[in-house]
Amino acid sequence: MRVNTLKRVAVAFALALPGAAIASVVAAPAAHADGCYTWTRNLYQGRSGDDVRQLQIRVAGWAGYRDIVENDGRYGPKTAAAVRRFQQAYGLRVDGVAGPQTYAKLYQLQDNDCTPAHFSYTELDNGCGGSGWNGGPLSANQTRQNALRTMWKLEALRKSLGDKPLDVSGGFRSRACNNQVGGASDSQHLYGNAADVTSRTSSLCQVARDARDNGFSGIYGPGYPDHDDHVHVDSRRENSSDRSSNTTSWSAPDCGVGS
């Protein structure tokens, strides 16, 4: 049972109040919602801070066709557009402002460890029969944070596919695991930025096509060598730690998906 419901209601009530009333209601320390994060103010274009960055993680999958939402803590046009798409997808008031209704939906989707409702760290941690986040080019903490952003994008992709199960067959790989499976030497899997997925209800081509709208700058699927049984999605355009240029690369020729 989630124990912070009343605290979240109090925060939502405070967000609806003007000026001094807000200050008096939210002055007391707020417990993290679901053991993760609580927003204490409305967010809109022009605002900045860690609360914006936390929001950007969760709406990264609503970037729109061939775009991304930078995790820079600045609430600009791309973040506002992503919030609007999130609001529309979940039947909320569409205004591009992150307020009580938007937060309530995010809290509903968010588990205690900040992962989205339908994905977990165990699905994306080290493959090849192992577990954990060590052994890659980045620290375990940074790799895990990248995986969290990947999961929120997958949550958006799942929603766009009719809210039907999306199965993860591969996520983060340590260098040893990547070598074992014959992965590219600088694979996005090494950074926690990638996932290999399948669906029990949608075709792989539908998955690849929809992923173009969900913040994935790397997409490989049917027709690309060794990708006829899954779709690979990644965030290479946002990865400044690898040896590749920050660009978009899509190739699922059998699905009409190309760069």
N, C-alpha and C positions, 0 to 999 in steps of 0.2 A: 504494500500500500504506500502511495506517495504521501510523505508526511508534511510537505511544505505547501499544500493547497491553500490554506488560509493565509499564509504569508504572501503567496502570489496574488491572491485576491486583493489583499491590502495594498500591494504595490500597484496593481492595475487600477484600483480606486484612486490612488494618489496621482497616477498619471493623468487621470481625467480632470483633476482639479487645477485651478490656475495658481500661478505665482507663489505667494507666501503659504498658501494651503498645502502645496506640494512639499515645501521645505519642512513644514511642521509634521507632516505625515511620514515622510521617508527619512527624517533625520536619524531615527534609530537604525542601527545596523540591520541589514536585510540578509537573511540566510539564503544561500544559493538554492535556486529552484532545482529540485530533483538531484541535489548534491552536485550541481554543475554551475549554473550561472543565472543571475537575475538582472534584468534590465530595469533601471530606475528612472528613466526619462524617455520621452518620445524622441525618435530620431528622424531627421529629414535632411534634405540637401543643405550643405553648409556646416553641418555638425561634424565633429571628429572626436576620436578617442578610442580607448580599448573596447568600449561597448559597441562602437561601430564595427571594429575589427571582428568581434565575436558574432555580430549579425552577418557580416560578409562571409564568414565561414559557412553559415547555415543557409545562405541564399546563393551560394556560388553556383549551384546547379540550375539556377534560373537566369543565366546570363543572356540567353537568346542566341540565335543562329550565329555561329562562328565567332562568338565573343567570349570574354571572360570578365569576372568581377575581381579586380585586384584586392588583395587583403592588406590594404594600406592604412586602414583606420580613418579614411576620409569619405564622407557620405556625398558622393558625386552623382552625376546622371546615370552611370552604369549601375550603381547600387540601388538608386531609386527605381530604375527600370526592372531590376531583378526582384525587388520587393513587390512591385506591381504584378509581375508574373506569378510570384508566389501567392499573393492575395487572390488573384483571379483563379488559380488552380484549386485553391481550397475554399472558394466561395465566400471570401471576405470582402469588405469594402475596399475597392481598388483606388487608392490615392497616393501610393508610393511613400507613405509615412509609416514608420514602424511604431506602432502604439499598442494599447492593451489587447486588441483582437489579434494582431499579428504575433505578439509575444505569447498569448494564450495558445495559439496553434503550435508555435515552436516548442513550448513547454510540453504540449501533448505529444509531440514527435520525439522529444529529447529524453534519453535515458540518463540515469544518474552519472554515468561516466562521459556524458556529452555526445555520445554516438546517437545517430538517428535510430528510430524505432525498429527498422527492419534490417539493420546491419550491425555488426559487432567487430571489436578488435580481433577476436579469435578467428574471424573469417579472413582477415587481411594480414595476419602476422606471418612470420617466416614459414615458407613452404618446405617442401621436401621432407615432410614428416617432423620438422622441428617446430619451435615456437620462439617468440620474442622479437625484439627490434634491433638487436645488435648485429654487427658484421657487415654493415653497408657503409657507404661513403660518409654518411652523416651520423650525428649522435643519435642514440636510441630515442631520445625525447623529440628531436626534430623529425625523425622518420615517422614516429607515431603521430605527430601533429599533421604531417602531410597526409597520412592515412585517414585521419579524421576528416579532413577536407574532401578527400576522395569519396568517403562514405556519404557525406552530405550531397555530393553530386550524384552518387548512385541513388540516393533516396529520391531526388528530383526526377531522375531517369525512370525509376520504378513508377512514380506517380504519372509520368507522361505516357507510360505503357498501360495505363488503366489500373494502376495500383495493384498489379499482379506480381507474384514472386519473381525476383531476379536473383539468380544463383551465382555466387562468386566461386570460381574454380582456382583462382590464383591472385595473390596480392603482393605484399612485400617479399623480397628474396634477399638473403644475405649473399655476399659474393660467392661463397662456397656453393650455396644452393643454385645461384644463377649459372655458375659454371657447370654444375651437375645436369641442369636441364637444357644447356646449350643456348642460354639467353644472350642477347646482344651485350657487348662488353660494357656499354654504358646505359643499360636498360633502365627505363623509368621505374621498373619494379624495384630496383636497388634503393630508390629514394622514398618509397611509400606513395608514389604518385600514380600508380597504375593498378588496374584490376582486370582480370579476364572473367567475362561473364557469359552466362547462357540464360535462356528463359524457357519455362515450361508452357507458356501461353502465347508468346510472340515469336515470330521468326527472327533468326539472327539478323536478317536484313532490316527488319523493323527496328531492332535494337540499335544497329549501326546508324540508321537514318535519324532516329530520335536523339541519339547521343550528340548530334551536331548542335542541338539547341541547349544542351545541359552543361556547358562549360568545359567540354573535353577537347583539347587541342590535338590530341593523338587518338586516332581511331583506326583500327585494323580489323577487318572481318572477311567474310566469304569472298574468295577470289584472290586474296593476298596469301602468299605462301605460308602454309602451316596454320592458317586461321579459318579453315572451313568448318570447324566444330565449336568455335567460340568467337566472341568479339573482345578485342583488347581496347581499353580506353585509358587515357592518361592525361596528365596536365603539364606536358613538356614546355609549353609556352610560358608557364609561370616558374619553371625551374631554372634558377640562376646558378645552381651548384654543379650542374653536369657539364659535359664537354660539347654539348650541341647548342645550336642557335635557338633562341626563343621564338619558335615559329609554329605554324599549324601543319600537321601532316596527317592526312586522311587517305586510306586506301582500302576500300571494300568494293572492288570492281564489279562483282556479281550483283551488287546492290545499288549501283549507280552513285556510290560515295567515293569522291576523290578530292584531292587538294584543290 
